[in-house]
Amino acid sequence: MTNYIQATTTKTGLTVTALVNERTYAIGKKIPDDLFNQIPISNYSELPAWNYTIPPG
C-alpha cells in the first residue's frame, strides 16, 4: 500500500513520503480533561473529527 502512496506526484512536483508504523500501542489510556484542553488542535470545517492539525510541540 505504501508503494501507491509514495508513487504519488503532482504536475507542480509535489512528492509524498509514507512510512508504516508497526508499533503496538496500549489502548484505553486517558489523560485529564484539563491537560487535553491545552493541546492546540485546529479543526477544519470539512469533516472536523477527521481533519485537524496539531502543531509540533
Secondary structure, DSSP 4 states (H G I P E B T S, - for coil): -HHHHHT-B-TT--B-----------SS----HHHHTTS--EE-SSSTTT-EE----
